[in-house]
Amino acid sequence: MKKVKIGFIGSGNMAKAVMKGLASSKMKAALTIYAYDTQKAVLAEVKKKYKAIPASSNEALVKGCDVIFLAIKPQAAAEVLEPLKGMFGQGRLIISIMAGMSVKKIQTFTGKTPVVRVMPNTPALVGEGACGYCASKEVSKKQLQNAENILDTFNAVKFKFQESRIDMVTAISGSGPAYFFYFAEAVIEAAKEDGFDAAAAKKLIAQTMIGAGRMMLDSEDAPEILRQRVTSKGGTTQKAIEEMDSKDMKKIIKDAVKAARQRSKELGR
């Protein structure tokens, strides 16, 4: 049986997360991973960790692979993809994890090659990724199934959307881990200011975030209801929520999400 050849243009953190998922999945026997990156040390790393075969160039990678991951920064897309024009054929499938880069924009470089656009997030590095994706009209049913099988190797949750929704996926889950890290920073700083051990505070808040997330996934109730169940009248949690409300924390968060979505749209242009 012919192995599927999957190539990565760019081998940064998200690409590594995908390679890790593929290399440890049930699919590993049916595929071969190739990678190209301008940094030789990075190629040596992914070869050692994920058995990715280093390609001599992006051109060589495109010519030799069936599925091509575009794992570069959107700001570098023109520089990287312009020399590859005309090399992508209908038989290949492109999976793009470039934030904000629309299918239409990608196809200005690749032609009408089938494209699956994915917005993953960094928890994929520990097998807990969440992503949204869309597919161009050129993607066949078989190609879409193959892409979804690949997505399952590094995501715990995935949703297929119309492309117009991908910018909001970027703002919700793509950037989302940073929101929670930012919140955790503040909690740990408050604990340290009270003389609390920082390492213990980190573990306490990290596990609390994991547990709260699991409760959200397992419950049919809205987060508002789950929050109310923790908030006893006149208790410590109520005091904390009142303080957040006095600073209009919910509006700050909503504005931040909208700003991330807008930036995703700008990157696409």
ABEGO torsion letter per residue (X at the ends): XBBBBBBBBEABAAAAAAAAAAAABAAAAABBBBBBBABAAAAAAAAAAAGBBBBABAAAAAAABABBBBABBAAAAAAAAAAABGABBAABBBBBABBGBBAAAAAAAAEABBBBBBBBBAAAAAGABBBBBBBBAABBAAAAAAAAAAAAAABABBBBBBAAAAAAAAAAAAAAAAAAAAAAAAAAAAAAAAGBBAAAAAAAAAAAAAAAAAAAAABABBAAAAAAAABBBGBAAAAAAAAAAAAGAAAAAAAAAAAAAAAAAAAAX
